[in-house]
């Protein structure tokens, strides 16, 4: 049985049978190479798309976003976004609606990879989800049935923020692990977790979500995650990572970059 587990530093999501004038391969790998220490998280805020970019390296950089060339359209630079070393910068991206693929690269360095452009407003986005993320960090772990909602884009470093994780009705067990060294980002500390329809257990830094029991509603499930206080002196990105079981198919990973604002001077 084909396993759906996706790991590593470059998510090889593939578009088949696509060719441009100067591309002779029949497959295009999608994803941002995390070995370059640049992390891109898609988000939707108040119904509009955006990107937050974290620079985990020790040098300031500028990330250039370009339209990927196709049969109909040439490659065109669209934006150049500066990102200081060790910090995060967020940008509205409504102007990218309707694009196809986006190429990310360092202006003074290598190409980082490709991501799907925000094509349209996600069906799951409602007035009750002012901020939501549907794509995995760096385009990894593509799973349309799982998304993350929060009240604000930047979490308070003093903790207490509530995140809402959407899971499909037939989801298997879900486990969040703080051990994700490949990503070079600090794990998001979860203080508590709860759900009205799924059993949830928090043991130290590990969160486990069980399957729905007999008599549980058939619709999708929501899990509420409470974030513990953290100490940051600059805009920072934390990692929320885990995997869920898909019955009869294996496991599917889940990775998001969650932002924490620096503590205000008193």
Secondary structure, 3 states (H helix, E strand, C coil): CCCCCCCCCCCCEEEECCCCCCCCCCEEEEEECHHHCEEEEEEEECCEEEEEEEECCCCCEEEEEEECCCCCCCCEEEEEEEECCCCEEEEECHHHCCCCEEEEEECCCCEEEEEECCCCCCCCCCCCCCEEECCCHHHCCCCCCCEEEECCCEECCCCCCEEEEEECCCCCCEEECCCCHHHCCCECCEEEEECCCCCEEEECCEEEECCCCCCCCCCCEEEEEEECCCCCCCCEEEEEEEEEEECCCEEEEEEEEEEECCCCCC
